[in-house]
Amino acid sequence: MPEGFLSLGRVGLELAGFLAFFAIFGALGFYFFVLRRTPGLSPSAGGPFGTVFAAAESRAARMGLVGSVLFLLLYAINLANNRDHLPFFEALAKGGARAVTPLVCGVVLLLAFALSRLPGAWIVGALAGLVLALRDVVTGRWAAMVNPLHELAAALWIGSLFVLLAAGLPAILRSSVPADRRGPLVADLVARFSNLALGAAGLLGVTGVITAWRHLQYAAALWTTPYGWAFDAKMLCVLIVAGLGGWNWRRLRPRLTSEGAVAALQLSAARELVFAGAVLVITAMLVSLPVPKLPAP
């Protein structure tokens, strides 16, 4: 590939893959680390609070289902376009466990989200997602674990934020929960998400530094190569996302006592998602660009 060459088709496929990953792990992260940990919300909760839980769970499952369908579609496209130009099933057989594992995980995730109301469905989906994210552990390719962990951390942070805005908050604001209880309930939900976001952001930072260290062979590549320019743009957007997240956590979250404060939080979090979307687009470009090489002596 010529230096600086960028394939729009490959960028589109990479971006679609990120979106599928974020939808899957955003739904799982929201359900296990946010929804189920919020006081007063549980599958057995009665009255309007039980309705809120059911509505949020159902919306999160639908988002995970869309992500699973997209993941399987992209898997089929990538396997059909194998380097050896083999038919689909021959390429699947030749790939062995490395090719079969993502397919099995994708199918299990699809079924788990589709049947999310059944007992244990979410747990089965979480196990399939864990195997999908950490599948390189069984191969012994520890160096290859950095990128999947980086994507997992980003998906748990930004994906869960999207599900929180699109599933969790609407389930509360459109429910029959008394108006004076909606703000505190949203505050509890956001507090649980904040704990998840802080942990995911820490893992994202560590894996991001390792990835940058491996790909940027020399400092001047930051301002002399297309890869470096894209990396700089990504870091700028990441800082904006982190700044908006910090603002929401320190300034807006303590004020969640009314629906007006919830609306302000929704607007600020939506801005955070816009810049996170820019990060995804730039990242899709980054993985499609050739990494800088050390200049010849």
N, C-alpha and C positions, 0 to 999 in steps of 0.2 A: 504493500500500500504506500503511495507517495506520501512524503512528509506533509502534514497539514490536510490531507484528504479526508473528507467527512461524508459518509454515506447516510443520506436521510432515511433510507429504508432501515438500516441497522439502528440508527438513533431511535426511530419509531418503535422498533421491536424491543429495544432495551427499555424505553420509557414505559411501554405496555407491561413489560415484565415487572418493573418496579411498582406500577400501579396494582398489579395482581397481588404481589407480595405484601404491599401495604394494606390492601383490603382484607386479606386473609389474617395477617397478624394484628392489624388494627382491631378487627372484630374479636379475636381471641384475647388480646390484651385488655380491651375494654370490658369484656365479660368477666374475666377472671380477676383482674387487678383493680377494676373500678366499680362495675355494677354490683358484683357479689360482695364487695367489701364495704359498701355504703350502708351505714346503720339504717334500719327501718325498711330496707328493700331486700326482699328474698322471694323465692318461688312460693313460699307458704304465707307470705304477708297478705292479709285480707284487705278488703276495701280498696280505696283509690291507690294505695301504695303497692298492693299486689298488681293492680292494673298497670301502673307505671313500669314495674319490673318486667311484666309480660310484653308490654309494647316496646320497651328498649331492647329486650332480648330478641324479639322478633325482627326488629329493624337491623340490629347488628348481624344476625344470622343471614339476612338477605344480602347485606354487603359482603359478608364472607363468602356466600354462595356465588355472587357475581365474580369475586376475585378468583375463586376456584375454577369456574368455567373459563375465565380468561387465561388462567395459568395452564390449564389442559390444552386450550387452543394453541397457545404459544409453544407448548411442549411439542405438539404434533407438527407445527410448522418447522420448528428447529430440527426435529428428528428427520422429517421428510427432506430437508435441505442439507443432509449430511455430506461430508467431504467426498465420500466414496460413491455417492449417487446410488446408494442401495435402496431397494424398496423399503417401505416403512417397517414391516415386521422383521425383515432381515437386519436392518439397522438396529432394531430393538434387541434382537437376539445377540448380535455382535457386541453391543454395548454392555451386556451382562448386567450385574447388579447396579452399576452406576447409572444405567439407562432405565432400568425397571423401577428402582426406588422412587424417583420423582413421580412417575406415572401412578404407582400404587398410592403414594401419599396424596396426590392430587385427587384421585378418585375417592379415597376415604374422607378427605376434607369436604368434597362436594356432598357426599352422602350425610356427613355429620351436620353440615349446615342446613341441608334440606330437611333433615329429621331432627332439628335442634330441640323440639319439644319432648322428644323421647328421653327417658332417664339415661344418663351417661353419654349422651351424644356429644356434648361439649368436651368432655374429658377425652373421648376417642379422637375428636378433632384436634385437641391440644397435643396429644401424643403424636399424631400424624404430622402436625406442624413442627414439633420438636425434631422428629426424625428428618423431615425435609430440610430444616435449617442446619442441622448438625450432621448431615449424612457423610461428610468428609472425614468424620472422626474414625469410622470403621475402616477407612482406606489407609489411615496412617498419614494422610497428607495434611499435616498440621499447618503448614504455611498457607494452604488453600483455605483455611478456616477464617482468616482475617476478613475477607470480603463478605462471606455469609453472615458473620457476626455483626459487621458494620451495617449491612442491610437490615438485619433483624432488629438492631437497636433503633435504627431510623424508623422502621415500620411500627415498632411498639410506641415510639414517641409521637410521630406525626400521624400515623395511621389511627392510633387510638384517639388522638385529638379530633380527627375528622369524624370518627364514629361517635365521639362524645357530642359534637356539635350537631350531627345529622340524626342521631338516634336517641342519645341520653337526654339532652336538654329539651327537644320537642316533646318527648314522652312526658316530661314533668309539666311543661308550660301549657300543654293541651289537655291535661288531665283534670279530674275533679278534685284534686288535692286543694285544700283551702289556700287562698291567696297568701296568707301570712306564713304558710309553711313551705311555699315553693322556693323562696329565696334561700332559706337555710338548707333545704334539701339539695338545691343546686350547689351550694357551698360545700356540702359533704361530698357530693359527686366530684367536684373539681379538686377537692383536697386529696381524694384517692388518686385521681389522675396525676396530680402534681408529684406524688411519691413515685409513680411509675415513670413520669417524664424525667425526673432527676436521675434515677438509676439508669434509664436508657441513654440519657445525654452523656453520662459519665463513660459508659461503654462505647458510645459513638465517638467520643473524643479520643479515647485510647486507640481504638481500631483505625480511626482516621489518621492519626499521627503515624501509625505503623504503615498504613497504605501509602501516605505521602512520602515517607522515608524510602519505601521500596521503589516507587515509581519515578520520583524526581531525583535523578542521578547527581545533579549539581545545582547549586543555588541559582545560577544565572538562567537556568531553564524557566524560572518563574516569570521572567520578563523577555525572553528571547524565543520562546516556542509556542505554538498554538495550544499545546497541552498545558503549559504554564499559565497562559492567559485565561483559559477556561477554568483552571484550578483557582486562580485569583478571584474570578467572578463568583465561583461557587463559595469560596470562603467568605466573601463579602455578604452574600445572601444568607449563609449560615449564621454569621454574626448578627444579622438583622433578625432572623428567626429566634435566635437565643435571646436577643434583647427584648423582643416582644413577649416571649415566653416569661422572661424574668419580670417584665412589667405586669403581666397578668397575674403572676404569682404573688408579687410583693404589694402591688397597689390595688388591683381590682378584686382579687379573691377575698380579702378581708371585708370588702364593702357589700358582699352578696347578701343583702338583707331584704331586697325588694326586686320586683321584676324589671324595674328600670336599670338597676345595676347589672342584672343578668343580660339585658340587651347590650349594654356597654361592653361586657365581657365577650359576648358573641361577636360583636363588630371587631374587637381587637384580635380575637382568636382567628377570625376569618382573614384578617390581614396576615397573620402568622402563617396560615395555610397557603396564601397566595405566594409568599416568598419561599415557602417550603416546596411549592410546585415548581418555582424557578430553579431551586436546587436540584430537583429531580431531572428537569430538562437539561441542565448543564451537566449533571452526572452522566446522563445518557450520552451526551456528546463526548464527555471525557473518556468513557470506556470504548468509544468508537474511534478515538484518535490514537495515533502511535505514541507510545511513551518516549520521552526524550532519551537520547543516547549520549554517552560521554563523548565530548569532542575528541577528534583524533589528536594525538600529541604532535 
